[in-house]
């Protein structure tokens, strides 16, 4: 009986030692996981901006005069790195605008609106020249859908703006600190290189094109020779608690010369909005 008691006591002690060792191993593994560094798989930035500015319109299909007036602008930009390579990035840009302009004599007015969307991939170089300066080169594909209405015309009161394009974009981002505040400067320039646009011949009505089917080279190729345009955006990010306020200046210069019709839209706006930055961690 005494031997059985000693054997049982030995088994109990061995089991207790094994459970303590197993518990310690589990705690060590949990501590190792807690102490291991967390890697960021992908980061993204989402910016929403609202702008107010002035625009100069010319569309000789509707009128030989320039029309000037206020313009409202909406911008939404997504900028994120890819999961497998943080130097490869993806960008989308949505822009909406509405304008109300008048001729120099203020005897007529035009209303215009457009929605533009671009997306593409690019390459990012970090800490170029000095720390915090990142440069990016991006290729974008996009399109426009808009209109321009003139209240003075009877036969041809409106013009449709429809087009597709391939754009080269350059972007510079500079991150720095003032005291404990983390600030950022951003600049980007877009230059359309090749595309297609719809344009009626000068004096040709939309009734002739769509009802009678009298198409006359109304879809044309666009390039810097007949549609030299450039869009520039300069912004600064200012942290406010857990959010980022973005202030900036937008210059959007668009031109088109097709089928005897000349168009231009020169707009300059001040923009304000907010930025959300997201990091997907592993």
ChimeraX attribute file (.defattr): number of C-alpha atoms within 10 A of each C-alpha:
attribute: neighborCount
match mode: 1-to-1
recipient: residues
	/A:1	6
	/A:2	7
	/A:3	8
	/A:4	9
	/A:5	10
	/A:6	11
	/A:7	11
	/A:8	12
	/A:9	12
	/A:10	12
	/A:11	12
	/A:12	12
	/A:13	11
	/A:14	12
	/A:15	12
	/A:16	12
	/A:17	12
	/A:18	12
	/A:19	12
	/A:20	12
	/A:21	12
	/A:22	12
	/A:23	12
	/A:24	12
	/A:25	12
	/A:26	12
	/A:27	12
	/A:28	12
	/A:29	12
	/A:30	12
	/A:31	11
	/A:32	11
	/A:33	11
	/A:34	10
	/A:35	9
	/A:36	9
	/A:37	9
	/A:38	10
	/A:39	10
	/A:40	12
	/A:41	15
	/A:42	17
	/A:43	17
	/A:44	17
	/A:45	15
	/A:46	16
	/A:47	18
	/A:48	17
	/A:49	20
	/A:50	19
	/A:51	20
	/A:52	19
	/A:53	18
	/A:54	17
	/A:55	23
	/A:56	19
	/A:57	24
	/A:58	20
	/A:59	21
	/A:60	17
	/A:61	22
	/A:62	23
	/A:63	14
	/A:64	11
	/A:65	14
	/A:66	17
	/A:67	23
	/A:68	23
	/A:69	18
	/A:70	17
	/A:71	22
	/A:72	19
	/A:73	23
	/A:74	18
	/A:75	19
	/A:76	17
	/A:77	19
	/A:78	18
	/A:79	17
	/A:80	22
	/A:81	21
	/A:82	15
	/A:83	14
	/A:84	9
	/A:85	11
	/A:86	16
	/A:87	15
	/A:88	18
	/A:89	21
	/A:90	18
	/A:91	20
	/A:92	18
	/A:93	17
	/A:94	16
	/A:95	17
	/A:96	18
	/A:97	18
	/A:98	18
	/A:99	22
	/A:100	20
	/A:101	22
	/A:102	20
	/A:103	16
	/A:104	12
	/A:105	8
	/A:106	10
	/A:107	9
	/A:108	14
	/A:109	17
	/A:110	21
	/A:111	18
	/A:112	20
	/A:113	19
	/A:114	18
	/A:115	18
	/A:116	18
	/A:117	19
	/A:118	20
	/A:119	20
	/A:120	18
	/A:121	18
	/A:122	18
	/A:123	16
	/A:124	17
	/A:125	14
	/A:126	15
	/A:127	14
	/A:128	12
	/A:129	8
	/A:130	9
	/A:131	11
	/A:132	14
	/A:133	18
	/A:134	18
	/A:135	17
	/A:136	18
	/A:137	17
	/A:138	20
	/A:139	19
	/A:140	22
	/A:141	18
	/A:142	19
	/A:143	17
	/A:144	17
	/A:145	15
	/A:146	17
	/A:147	15
	/A:148	20
	/A:149	18
	/A:150	20
	/A:151	14
	/A:152	14
	/A:153	12
	/A:154	8
	/A:155	10
	/A:156	17
	/A:157	16
	/A:158	19
	/A:159	19
	/A:160	17
	/A:161	17
	/A:162	18
	/A:163	20
	/A:164	21
	/A:165	19
	/A:166	20
	/A:167	21
	/A:168	17
	/A:169	20
	/A:170	16
	/A:171	18
	/A:172	18
	/A:173	19
	/A:174	19
	/A:175	16
	/A:176	15
	/A:177	10
	/A:178	7
	/A:179	6
	/A:180	7
	/A:181	10
	/A:182	13
	/A:183	15
	/A:184	18
	/A:185	18
	/A:186	18
	/A:187	17
	/A:188	18
	/A:189	17
	/A:190	19
	/A:191	17
	/A:192	24
	/A:193	16
	/A:194	16
	/A:195	19
	/A:196	16
	/A:197	19
	/A:198	17
	/A:199	24
	/A:200	23
	/A:201	18
	/A:202	14
	/A:203	13
	/A:204	15
	/A:205	17
	/A:206	19
	/A:207	12
	/A:208	13
	/A:209	15
	/A:210	10
	/A:211	9
	/A:212	9
	/A:213	10
	/A:214	14
	/A:215	14
	/A:216	13
	/A:217	12
	/A:218	15
	/A:219	16
	/A:220	15
	/A:221	16
	/A:222	22
	/A:223	17
	/A:224	15
	/A:225	10
	/A:226	13
	/A:227	22
	/A:228	17
	/A:229	20
	/A:230	18
	/A:231	17
	/A:232	18
	/A:233	19
	/A:234	18
	/A:235	19
	/A:236	19
	/A:237	20
	/A:238	18
	/A:239	15
	/A:240	10
	/A:241	7
	/A:242	6
	/A:243	13
	/A:244	20
	/A:245	17
	/A:246	21
	/A:247	19
	/A:248	19
	/A:249	18
	/A:250	20
	/A:251	17
	/A:252	17
	/A:253	17
	/A:254	17
	/A:255	17
	/A:256	22
	/A:257	17
	/A:258	21
	/A:259	17
	/A:260	12
	/A:261	18
	/A:262	17
	/A:263	17
	/A:264	20
	/A:265	18
	/A:266	18
	/A:267	23
	/A:268	21
	/A:269	21
	/A:270	20
	/A:271	23
	/A:272	19
	/A:273	18
	/A:274	18
	/A:275	20
	/A:276	14
	/A:277	14
	/A:278	12
	/A:279	13
	/A:280	11
	/A:281	10
	/A:282	9
